[in-house]
Amino acid sequence: MAPIRYSVEYLDYCTTCEKKKVIQCCDKCGDSVCENPKCCTVYPQHKKEDIVLCKYCVDAIGKRFKEVKEPEPQTYKYLGSQQTT
């Protein structure tokens, strides 16, 4: 179970925008979030409950990613059969 960072009076409102009523809880940290795309990201799952992440957890996970540079594709020349005369 995720730790609750806020007191009971804040549980009815979104911890990000603090305006809307709570619809979901973040699956990583347990914060309460509304369904506004600015407050959370919802990842639908097949035959399971949706995964909900608040914007703070999405930012923290995004910082862990590293850019991978792909090597440039090599080009090959077809030499074929060269005739000497």
Distance bins in CASP14 RR format, pairs under 12 A and 6 or more apart:
PFRMAT RR
TARGET T0000
AUTHOR 0000-0000-0000
RMODE 2
METHOD distances of the structure
MODEL  1
1 25 0 0 0 0 0 1 0 0 0 0 0
1 27 0 0 0 0 0 1 0 0 0 0 0
1 29 0 0 0 0 0 1 0 0 0 0 0
1 30 0 0 0 0 1 0 0 0 0 0 0
2 25 1 0 0 1 0 0 0 0 0 0 0
2 26 1 0 0 1 0 0 0 0 0 0 0
2 27 1 0 0 1 0 0 0 0 0 0 0
2 28 1 0 0 1 0 0 0 0 0 0 0
2 29 1 0 1 0 0 0 0 0 0 0 0
2 30 1 1 0 0 0 0 0 0 0 0 0
2 31 0 0 0 0 1 0 0 0 0 0 0
2 32 0 0 0 0 0 1 0 0 0 0 0
2 52 0 0 0 0 0 1 0 0 0 0 0
2 53 0 0 0 0 0 1 0 0 0 0 0
2 54 0 0 0 0 0 1 0 0 0 0 0
2 57 0 0 0 0 0 1 0 0 0 0 0
3 25 0 0 0 0 0 1 0 0 0 0 0
3 26 0 0 0 0 0 1 0 0 0 0 0
3 28 0 0 0 0 0 1 0 0 0 0 0
3 29 1 0 0 1 0 0 0 0 0 0 0
3 30 1 0 0 1 0 0 0 0 0 0 0
3 31 0 0 0 0 1 0 0 0 0 0 0
4 10 0 0 0 0 1 0 0 0 0 0 0
4 11 1 0 0 1 0 0 0 0 0 0 0
4 15 0 0 0 0 0 1 0 0 0 0 0
4 25 0 0 0 0 1 0 0 0 0 0 0
4 26 0 0 0 0 0 1 0 0 0 0 0
4 29 0 0 0 0 1 0 0 0 0 0 0
4 30 1 0 0 1 0 0 0 0 0 0 0
4 31 0 0 0 0 1 0 0 0 0 0 0
4 32 0 0 0 0 1 0 0 0 0 0 0
5 11 0 0 0 0 0 1 0 0 0 0 0
5 15 1 0 0 1 0 0 0 0 0 0 0
5 25 0 0 0 0 0 1 0 0 0 0 0
5 26 0 0 0 0 0 1 0 0 0 0 0
5 29 1 0 0 1 0 0 0 0 0 0 0
5 30 1 0 0 1 0 0 0 0 0 0 0
5 31 1 0 0 1 0 0 0 0 0 0 0
5 32 0 0 0 0 1 0 0 0 0 0 0
5 54 0 0 0 0 0 1 0 0 0 0 0
5 56 0 0 0 0 0 1 0 0 0 0 0
6 12 0 0 0 0 0 1 0 0 0 0 0
6 13 0 0 0 0 1 0 0 0 0 0 0
6 14 0 0 0 0 0 1 0 0 0 0 0
6 15 1 0 0 1 0 0 0 0 0 0 0
6 16 0 0 0 0 0 1 0 0 0 0 0
6 18 0 0 0 0 0 1 0 0 0 0 0
6 22 0 0 0 0 0 1 0 0 0 0 0
6 25 0 0 0 0 0 1 0 0 0 0 0
6 29 0 0 0 0 0 1 0 0 0 0 0
6 30 0 0 0 0 1 0 0 0 0 0 0
6 31 1 0 0 1 0 0 0 0 0 0 0
6 32 1 0 0 1 0 0 0 0 0 0 0
7 13 0 0 0 0 0 1 0 0 0 0 0
7 15 0 0 0 0 0 1 0 0 0 0 0
7 32 0 0 0 0 0 1 0 0 0 0 0
8 32 0 0 0 0 0 1 0 0 0 0 0
9 18 0 0 0 0 0 1 0 0 0 0 0
9 32 0 0 0 0 0 1 0 0 0 0 0
10 16 0 0 0 0 0 1 0 0 0 0 0
10 18 0 0 0 0 1 0 0 0 0 0 0
10 21 0 0 0 0 0 1 0 0 0 0 0
10 22 0 0 0 0 1 0 0 0 0 0 0
10 31 0 0 0 0 1 0 0 0 0 0 0
10 32 1 0 0 1 0 0 0 0 0 0 0
11 18 0 0 0 0 0 1 0 0 0 0 0
11 21 0 0 0 0 0 1 0 0 0 0 0
11 22 1 0 0 1 0 0 0 0 0 0 0
11 25 0 0 0 0 1 0 0 0 0 0 0
11 30 0 0 0 0 0 1 0 0 0 0 0
11 31 0 0 0 0 1 0 0 0 0 0 0
11 32 1 0 1 0 0 0 0 0 0 0 0
11 33 0 0 0 0 0 1 0 0 0 0 0
12 18 0 0 0 0 0 1 0 0 0 0 0
12 19 0 0 0 0 0 1 0 0 0 0 0
12 20 0 0 0 0 1 0 0 0 0 0 0
12 21 1 0 0 1 0 0 0 0 0 0 0
12 22 1 0 0 1 0 0 0 0 0 0 0
12 23 0 0 0 0 0 1 0 0 0 0 0
12 32 1 0 0 1 0 0 0 0 0 0 0
12 34 0 0 0 0 0 1 0 0 0 0 0
13 19 1 0 0 1 0 0 0 0 0 0 0
13 20 1 0 0 1 0 0 0 0 0 0 0
13 21 1 0 0 1 0 0 0 0 0 0 0
13 22 1 0 0 1 0 0 0 0 0 0 0
13 23 0 0 0 0 0 1 0 0 0 0 0
13 31 0 0 0 0 0 1 0 0 0 0 0
13 32 1 0 0 1 0 0 0 0 0 0 0
13 33 0 0 0 0 1 0 0 0 0 0 0
13 34 0 0 0 0 1 0 0 0 0 0 0
13 39 0 0 0 0 0 1 0 0 0 0 0
14 20 1 0 1 0 0 0 0 0 0 0 0
14 21 1 0 0 1 0 0 0 0 0 0 0
14 22 1 0 0 1 0 0 0 0 0 0 0
14 23 0 0 0 0 1 0 0 0 0 0 0
14 24 0 0 0 0 1 0 0 0 0 0 0
14 25 0 0 0 0 0 1 0 0 0 0 0
14 26 0 0 0 0 0 1 0 0 0 0 0
14 31 0 0 0 0 1 0 0 0 0 0 0
14 32 1 0 0 1 0 0 0 0 0 0 0
14 33 1 0 1 0 0 0 0 0 0 0 0
14 34 1 0 1 0 0 0 0 0 0 0 0
14 35 0 0 0 0 1 0 0 0 0 0 0
14 36 1 0 0 1 0 0 0 0 0 0 0
14 38 0 0 0 0 1 0 0 0 0 0 0
14 39 1 0 1 0 0 0 0 0 0 0 0
14 40 0 0 0 0 1 0 0 0 0 0 0
14 52 0 0 0 0 0 1 0 0 0 0 0
14 54 0 0 0 0 1 0 0 0 0 0 0
14 55 0 0 0 0 0 1 0 0 0 0 0
15 22 0 0 0 0 1 0 0 0 0 0 0
15 24 0 0 0 0 0 1 0 0 0 0 0
15 25 0 0 0 0 1 0 0 0 0 0 0
15 26 0 0 0 0 1 0 0 0 0 0 0
15 29 0 0 0 0 1 0 0 0 0 0 0
15 30 0 0 0 0 1 0 0 0 0 0 0
15 31 1 0 1 0 0 0 0 0 0 0 0
15 32 1 0 1 0 0 0 0 0 0 0 0
15 33 1 0 0 1 0 0 0 0 0 0 0
15 34 0 0 0 0 1 0 0 0 0 0 0
15 39 0 0 0 0 1 0 0 0 0 0 0
15 40 0 0 0 0 0 1 0 0 0 0 0
15 54 1 0 0 1 0 0 0 0 0 0 0
15 55 0 0 0 0 1 0 0 0 0 0 0
15 56 0 0 0 0 1 0 0 0 0 0 0
15 57 0 0 0 0 0 1 0 0 0 0 0
16 22 0 0 0 0 0 1 0 0 0 0 0
16 24 0 0 0 0 0 1 0 0 0 0 0
16 26 0 0 0 0 1 0 0 0 0 0 0
16 29 0 0 0 0 0 1 0 0 0 0 0
16 31 1 0 0 1 0 0 0 0 0 0 0
16 32 0 0 0 0 1 0 0 0 0 0 0
16 33 1 0 1 0 0 0 0 0 0 0 0
16 34 1 0 0 1 0 0 0 0 0 0 0
16 35 0 0 0 0 0 1 0 0 0 0 0
16 36 1 0 0 1 0 0 0 0 0 0 0
16 37 0 0 0 0 0 1 0 0 0 0 0
16 38 1 0 0 1 0 0 0 0 0 0 0
16 39 1 0 1 0 0 0 0 0 0 0 0
16 40 1 0 0 1 0 0 0 0 0 0 0
16 41 0 0 0 0 0 1 0 0 0 0 0
16 52 0 0 0 0 0 1 0 0 0 0 0
16 53 0 0 0 0 0 1 0 0 0 0 0
16 54 1 0 0 1 0 0 0 0 0 0 0
16 55 1 0 1 0 0 0 0 0 0 0 0
16 56 1 0 0 1 0 0 0 0 0 0 0
16 57 0 0 0 0 0 1 0 0 0 0 0
16 58 0 0 0 0 0 1 0 0 0 0 0
16 59 0 0 0 0 0 1 0 0 0 0 0
17 23 0 0 0 0 0 1 0 0 0 0 0
17 31 0 0 0 0 0 1 0 0 0 0 0
17 32 0 0 0 0 0 1 0 0 0 0 0
17 33 0 0 0 0 1 0 0 0 0 0 0
17 34 1 0 0 1 0 0 0 0 0 0 0
17 35 0 0 0 0 0 1 0 0 0 0 0
17 36 1 0 0 1 0 0 0 0 0 0 0
17 37 0 0 0 0 0 1 0 0 0 0 0
17 38 1 0 0 1 0 0 0 0 0 0 0
17 39 1 0 1 0 0 0 0 0 0 0 0
17 40 0 0 0 0 0 1 0 0 0 0 0
17 54 0 0 0 0 0 1 0 0 0 0 0
17 55 0 0 0 0 1 0 0 0 0 0 0
18 31 0 0 0 0 0 1 0 0 0 0 0
18 32 0 0 0 0 0 1 0 0 0 0 0
18 33 0 0 0 0 0 1 0 0 0 0 0
18 34 0 0 0 0 1 0 0 0 0 0 0
18 36 0 0 0 0 0 1 0 0 0 0 0
18 39 0 0 0 0 1 0 0 0 0 0 0
19 33 0 0 0 0 0 1 0 0 0 0 0
19 34 0 0 0 0 1 0 0 0 0 0 0
19 36 0 0 0 0 1 0 0 0 0 0 0
19 38 0 0 0 0 0 1 0 0 0 0 0
19 39 0 0 0 0 1 0 0 0 0 0 0
20 32 0 0 0 0 0 1 0 0 0 0 0
20 33 0 0 0 0 1 0 0 0 0 0 0
20 34 1 1 0 0 0 0 0 0 0 0 0
20 35 0 0 0 0 1 0 0 0 0 0 0
20 36 1 0 0 1 0 0 0 0 0 0 0
20 38 0 0 0 0 0 1 0 0 0 0 0
20 39 1 0 0 1 0 0 0 0 0 0 0
20 40 0 0 0 0 0 1 0 0 0 0 0
21 32 0 0 0 0 1 0 0 0 0 0 0
21 33 0 0 0 0 0 1 0 0 0 0 0
21 34 1 0 0 1 0 0 0 0 0 0 0
21 35 0 0 0 0 1 0 0 0 0 0 0
21 36 0 0 0 0 0 1 0 0 0 0 0
21 39 0 0 0 0 0 1 0 0 0 0 0
22 30 0 0 0 0 0 1 0 0 0 0 0
22 31 0 0 0 0 1 0 0 0 0 0 0
22 32 1 1 0 0 0 0 0 0 0 0 0
22 33 1 0 0 1 0 0 0 0 0 0 0
22 34 1 0 0 1 0 0 0 0 0 0 0
22 35 0 0 0 0 1 0 0 0 0 0 0
22 36 0 0 0 0 0 1 0 0 0 0 0
22 39 0 0 0 0 0 1 0 0 0 0 0
22 40 0 0 0 0 0 1 0 0 0 0 0
22 52 0 0 0 0 0 1 0 0 0 0 0
22 54 0 0 0 0 0 1 0 0 0 0 0
23 32 0 0 0 0 1 0 0 0 0 0 0
23 33 1 0 0 1 0 0 0 0 0 0 0
23 34 1 0 1 0 0 0 0 0 0 0 0
23 35 1 0 1 0 0 0 0 0 0 0 0
23 36 0 0 0 0 1 0 0 0 0 0 0
23 39 0 0 0 0 1 0 0 0 0 0 0
23 40 0 0 0 0 1 0 0 0 0 0 0
23 42 0 0 0 0 1 0 0 0 0 0 0
23 50 0 0 0 0 0 1 0 0 0 0 0
23 52 0 0 0 0 1 0 0 0 0 0 0
24 30 0 0 0 0 1 0 0 0 0 0 0
24 31 0 0 0 0 1 0 0 0 0 0 0
24 32 1 0 0 1 0 0 0 0 0 0 0
24 33 1 0 1 0 0 0 0 0 0 0 0
24 34 1 0 0 1 0 0 0 0 0 0 0
24 35 1 0 0 1 0 0 0 0 0 0 0
24 36 0 0 0 0 0 1 0 0 0 0 0
24 39 0 0 0 0 1 0 0 0 0 0 0
24 40 1 0 0 1 0 0 0 0 0 0 0
24 41 0 0 0 0 0 1 0 0 0 0 0
24 42 1 0 0 1 0 0 0 0 0 0 0
24 43 0 0 0 0 0 1 0 0 0 0 0
24 49 0 0 0 0 1 0 0 0 0 0 0
24 50 1 0 0 1 0 0 0 0 0 0 0
24 51 0 0 0 0 1 0 0 0 0 0 0
24 52 1 0 1 0 0 0 0 0 0 0 0
24 53 0 0 0 0 1 0 0 0 0 0 0
24 54 0 0 0 0 1 0 0 0 0 0 0
25 31 1 0 0 1 0 0 0 0 0 0 0
25 32 1 0 1 0 0 0 0 0 0 0 0
25 33 1 0 0 1 0 0 0 0 0 0 0
25 34 0 0 0 0 0 1 0 0 0 0 0
25 35 0 0 0 0 0 1 0 0 0 0 0
25 40 0 0 0 0 1 0 0 0 0 0 0
25 42 0 0 0 0 0 1 0 0 0 0 0
25 49 0 0 0 0 0 1 0 0 0 0 0
25 50 0 0 0 0 0 1 0 0 0 0 0
25 51 0 0 0 0 0 1 0 0 0 0 0
25 52 1 0 0 1 0 0 0 0 0 0 0
25 53 0 0 0 0 0 1 0 0 0 0 0
25 54 0 0 0 0 1 0 0 0 0 0 0
25 57 0 0 0 0 0 1 0 0 0 0 0
26 32 1 0 0 1 0 0 0 0 0 0 0
26 33 1 0 1 0 0 0 0 0 0 0 0
26 34 0 0 0 0 0 1 0 0 0 0 0
26 39 0 0 0 0 1 0 0 0 0 0 0
26 40 1 0 0 1 0 0 0 0 0 0 0
26 41 0 0 0 0 1 0 0 0 0 0 0
26 42 0 0 0 0 0 1 0 0 0 0 0
26 43 0 0 0 0 0 1 0 0 0 0 0
26 50 0 0 0 0 0 1 0 0 0 0 0
26 51 0 0 0 0 1 0 0 0 0 0 0
26 52 1 0 1 0 0 0 0 0 0 0 0
26 53 1 0 1 0 0 0 0 0 0 0 0
26 54 1 0 1 0 0 0 0 0 0 0 0
26 55 0 0 0 0 1 0 0 0 0 0 0
26 56 0 0 0 0 1 0 0 0 0 0 0
26 57 1 0 1 0 0 0 0 0 0 0 0
26 58 0 0 0 0 1 0 0 0 0 0 0
26 60 0 0 0 0 0 1 0 0 0 0 0
26 61 0 0 0 0 0 1 0 0 0 0 0
27 33 0 0 0 0 0 1 0 0 0 0 0
27 40 0 0 0 0 1 0 0 0 0 0 0
27 41 0 0 0 0 0 1 0 0 0 0 0
27 42 0 0 0 0 0 1 0 0 0 0 0
27 43 0 0 0 0 1 0 0 0 0 0 0
27 45 0 0 0 0 0 1 0 0 0 0 0
27 48 0 0 0 0 0 1 0 0 0 0 0
27 49 0 0 0 0 1 0 0 0 0 0 0
27 50 0 0 0 0 1 0 0 0 0 0 0
27 51 1 0 1 0 0 0 0 0 0 0 0
27 52 1 0 1 0 0 0 0 0 0 0 0
27 53 1 0 0 1 0 0 0 0 0 0 0
27 54 0 0 0 0 1 0 0 0 0 0 0
27 57 0 0 0 0 1 0 0 0 0 0 0
27 58 0 0 0 0 0 1 0 0 0 0 0
27 61 0 0 0 0 0 1 0 0 0 0 0
28 40 0 0 0 0 0 1 0 0 0 0 0
28 41 0 0 0 0 0 1 0 0 0 0 0
28 43 0 0 0 0 0 1 0 0 0 0 0
28 51 0 0 0 0 1 0 0 0 0 0 0
28 52 0 0 0 0 1 0 0 0 0 0 0
28 53 1 0 1 0 0 0 0 0 0 0 0
28 54 1 0 0 1 0 0 0 0 0 0 0
28 55 0 0 0 0 0 1 0 0 0 0 0
28 56 0 0 0 0 1 0 0 0 0 0 0
28 57 1 0 1 0 0 0 0 0 0 0 0
28 58 0 0 0 0 1 0 0 0 0 0 0
28 59 0 0 0 0 0 1 0 0 0 0 0
28 60 0 0 0 0 1 0 0 0 0 0 0
28 61 0 0 0 0 1 0 0 0 0 0 0
29 40 0 0 0 0 0 1 0 0 0 0 0
29 52 0 0 0 0 0 1 0 0 0 0 0
29 53 0 0 0 0 1 0 0 0 0 0 0
29 54 1 0 0 1 0 0 0 0 0 0 0
29 55 0 0 0 0 0 1 0 0 0 0 0
29 56 1 0 0 1 0 0 0 0 0 0 0
29 57 1 0 1 0 0 0 0 0 0 0 0
29 58 0 0 0 0 0 1 0 0 0 0 0
29 59 0 0 0 0 0 1 0 0 0 0 0
29 60 0 0 0 0 1 0 0 0 0 0 0
29 61 0 0 0 0 0 1 0 0 0 0 0
30 40 0 0 0 0 0 1 0 0 0 0 0
30 52 0 0 0 0 1 0 0 0 0 0 0
30 53 0 0 0 0 0 1 0 0 0 0 0
30 54 1 0 0 1 0 0 0 0 0 0 0
30 56 0 0 0 0 0 1 0 0 0 0 0
30 57 0 0 0 0 1 0 0 0 0 0 0
31 39 0 0 0 0 1 0 0 0 0 0 0
31 40 0 0 0 0 1 0 0 0 0 0 0
31 52 0 0 0 0 1 0 0 0 0 0 0
31 53 0 0 0 0 1 0 0 0 0 0 0
31 54 1 0 1 0 0 0 0 0 0 0 0
31 55 0 0 0 0 1 0 0 0 0 0 0
31 56 1 0 0 1 0 0 0 0 0 0 0
31 57 0 0 0 0 1 0 0 0 0 0 0
31 58 0 0 0 0 0 1 0 0 0 0 0
32 39 0 0 0 0 1 0 0 0 0 0 0
32 40 0 0 0 0 1 0 0 0 0 0 0
32 52 0 0 0 0 0 1 0 0 0 0 0
32 54 0 0 0 0 1 0 0 0 0 0 0
33 39 1 0 1 0 0 0 0 0 0 0 0
33 40 1 0 1 0 0 0 0 0 0 0 0
33 41 0 0 0 0 1 0 0 0 0 0 0
33 42 0 0 0 0 1 0 0 0 0 0 0
33 52 1 0 0 1 0 0 0 0 0 0 0
33 53 0 0 0 0 1 0 0 0 0 0 0
33 54 1 0 1 0 0 0 0 0 0 0 0
33 55 0 0 0 0 1 0 0 0 0 0 0
33 56 0 0 0 0 1 0 0 0 0 0 0
33 57 0 0 0 0 1 0 0 0 0 0 0
33 58 0 0 0 0 0 1 0 0 0 0 0
34 40 1 0 0 1 0 0 0 0 0 0 0
34 42 0 0 0 0 0 1 0 0 0 0 0
34 52 0 0 0 0 0 1 0 0 0 0 0
34 54 0 0 0 0 0 1 0 0 0 0 0
34 55 0 0 0 0 0 1 0 0 0 0 0
35 41 0 0 0 0 0 1 0 0 0 0 0
35 42 1 0 0 1 0 0 0 0 0 0 0
35 50 0 0 0 0 0 1 0 0 0 0 0
35 52 0 0 0 0 1 0 0 0 0 0 0
35 54 0 0 0 0 0 1 0 0 0 0 0
36 42 0 0 0 0 0 1 0 0 0 0 0
36 52 0 0 0 0 0 1 0 0 0 0 0
36 54 0 0 0 0 0 1 0 0 0 0 0
36 55 0 0 0 0 1 0 0 0 0 0 0
37 52 0 0 0 0 0 1 0 0 0 0 0
37 53 0 0 0 0 0 1 0 0 0 0 0
37 54 0 0 0 0 0 1 0 0 0 0 0
37 55 0 0 0 0 1 0 0 0 0 0 0
37 58 0 0 0 0 0 1 0 0 0 0 0
38 54 0 0 0 0 0 1 0 0 0 0 0
38 55 1 0 0 1 0 0 0 0 0 0 0
38 58 0 0 0 0 0 1 0 0 0 0 0
39 52 0 0 0 0 1 0 0 0 0 0 0
39 53 0 0 0 0 0 1 0 0 0 0 0
39 54 1 0 0 1 0 0 0 0 0 0 0
39 55 1 0 0 1 0 0 0 0 0 0 0
39 56 0 0 0 0 1 0 0 0 0 0 0
39 57 0 0 0 0 0 1 0 0 0 0 0
39 58 0 0 0 0 0 1 0 0 0 0 0
40 50 0 0 0 0 0 1 0 0 0 0 0
40 51 0 0 0 0 0 1 0 0 0 0 0
40 52 1 0 1 0 0 0 0 0 0 0 0
40 53 1 0 0 1 0 0 0 0 0 0 0
40 54 1 0 1 0 0 0 0 0 0 0 0
40 55 1 0 0 1 0 0 0 0 0 0 0
40 56 0 0 0 0 1 0 0 0 0 0 0
40 57 0 0 0 0 1 0 0 0 0 0 0
40 58 0 0 0 0 1 0 0 0 0 0 0
40 59 0 0 0 0 0 1 0 0 0 0 0
41 50 0 0 0 0 0 1 0 0 0 0 0
41 51 0 0 0 0 1 0 0 0 0 0 0
41 52 1 0 0 1 0 0 0 0 0 0 0
41 53 1 0 1 0 0 0 0 0 0 0 0
41 54 0 0 0 0 1 0 0 0 0 0 0
41 55 1 0 0 1 0 0 0 0 0 0 0
41 56 0 0 0 0 0 1 0 0 0 0 0
41 57 0 0 0 0 1 0 0 0 0 0 0
41 58 1 0 1 0 0 0 0 0 0 0 0
41 59 0 0 0 0 0 1 0 0 0 0 0
41 61 0 0 0 0 1 0 0 0 0 0 0
41 62 0 0 0 0 0 1 0 0 0 0 0
42 49 0 0 0 0 0 1 0 0 0 0 0
42 50 1 0 1 0 0 0 0 0 0 0 0
42 51 1 0 0 1 0 0 0 0 0 0 0
42 52 1 0 1 0 0 0 0 0 0 0 0
42 53 0 0 0 0 1 0 0 0 0 0 0
42 54 0 0 0 0 0 1 0 0 0 0 0
42 55 0 0 0 0 0 1 0 0 0 0 0
42 58 0 0 0 0 0 1 0 0 0 0 0
43 49 0 0 0 0 0 1 0 0 0 0 0
43 50 1 0 0 1 0 0 0 0 0 0 0
43 51 1 0 1 0 0 0 0 0 0 0 0
43 52 1 0 0 1 0 0 0 0 0 0 0
43 53 1 0 0 1 0 0 0 0 0 0 0
43 57 0 0 0 0 0 1 0 0 0 0 0
43 58 0 0 0 0 0 1 0 0 0 0 0
43 61 0 0 0 0 0 1 0 0 0 0 0
44 50 1 0 1 0 0 0 0 0 0 0 0
44 51 0 0 0 0 1 0 0 0 0 0 0
44 52 0 0 0 0 0 1 0 0 0 0 0
45 51 1 0 0 1 0 0 0 0 0 0 0
45 52 0 0 0 0 0 1 0 0 0 0 0
51 57 0 0 0 0 0 1 0 0 0 0 0
51 58 0 0 0 0 0 1 0 0 0 0 0
51 61 0 0 0 0 0 1 0 0 0 0 0
52 58 0 0 0 0 0 1 0 0 0 0 0
53 59 0 0 0 0 1 0 0 0 0 0 0
53 60 0 0 0 0 1 0 0 0 0 0 0
53 61 1 0 0 1 0 0 0 0 0 0 0
53 62 0 0 0 0 0 1 0 0 0 0 0
54 60 0 0 0 0 1 0 0 0 0 0 0
54 61 0 0 0 0 0 1 0 0 0 0 0
55 61 0 0 0 0 0 1 0 0 0 0 0
55 62 0 0 0 0 0 1 0 0 0 0 0
56 62 0 0 0 0 0 1 0 0 0 0 0
56 63 0 0 0 0 0 1 0 0 0 0 0
57 63 0 0 0 0 0 1 0 0 0 0 0
57 64 0 0 0 0 0 1 0 0 0 0 0
58 64 0 0 0 0 0 1 0 0 0 0 0
58 65 0 0 0 0 0 1 0 0 0 0 0
59 65 0 0 0 0 0 1 0 0 0 0 0
END
